[in-house]
Amino acid sequence: MFRALACPASLKGVLSASAAAEALARGLRCGGADVDELPVADGGEGTADVLFSALGGEWHEADVSDAYGRPRRGRWLVLPDGTAVVEVAEAIPLDPARLDPLGASSRGLGELLHAALDGGADALLVCLGGSATVDGGAGLLELFGGLRVPAQVAYDVATLLPDAPRLFGPQKGATEETIPVLERRLAELSALAPFAALPGSGAAGGLGAALAALGAELRSGAELVLETVGFDPSGYDLVVTGEGTVDRTTAEGKAPALVARRCAAAGVRCIVFGGIVAEPLAGAETVALSGDPARAREDLAALGERLGHELRGRY
């Protein structure tokens, strides 16, 4: 029997990585494959869920403020080793109904981190991605002078601090008029200057640099997650990964791109799917799904079954 590994990232706003892996695996099994499921993430939204699927842990919640001071409930995961996994998007998520980067503050993230630390966390893993802010962590820094436990920061994009407003400000509501204002704001945060050239320093509107200034270590989220969940393509005949949209950013640190590279190094065939494929991933077999969010589970199961039958014909 041939072996396959279903290890997708999430289809943002449509399916979690775990749900996507389950749908793929169901189809692959119908096609005759022996399948393992290993959801992956890149440090953005859904990373805590992926780590929980692989390692277990305990969920906690606290009342915090969102990017505009409105109350919300934020959760974090405590892993079996005592590390608290905190996602930025749990406190200050991007809200399409209100896009105001000049008024958005990262203070709510500080509140959530305090809740995790006050709960007895032995270490922190802060997952960047999905934030409404471009404040360089100014709101966060109002609440912290340092971190009292070891901390790592998982970034989903390697953007540098000076580039953050122009590259990602527009999706948060920045205009050609306000982008220079945001750039000046970041440049004026002197505490961030020593960290501005670090990969990931501009992630989440400069929160990477702010957390580095507090003593945290910045790491590629995809590399950290694959290492933590024990991704190893050897021994498989096929690995299937992917995400909601495959575009130029996929190759810039997203989990499916790293999965594909490691499969290529191991000589294992890898299929990369996208709900939408705007730009195929170079060097990988890229497959587009229907693009209809309502059909995502069906599309993934059908893709898995088709690949399973294709493989069965070879063995």
Protein Blocks (a to p, Z undefined) as FASTA:
>chain_A
ZZddddddddehiacfklmmmmmmmmmmmnopacddddddehiahklmmmmmmngpaddd
dddddfkopacdddddddfkopacddfklmmgccfkbccfklpcfklmmmmmmmmmmnop
abdcddeehiabdehommmmmmpgbdfbdcddddfbfcdfklmmmmmmmmnopafklmmm
mmmmmmmmmmlmmmmmgghklgghhlmmmmmmnopacddfklmmmmmnopafehiabdce
ddfbdcfklmnopaklmmmmmmmmnopacddddfbafbccehiacdddehpaklmmmmmm
mmmmmmmmmmmmmZZ
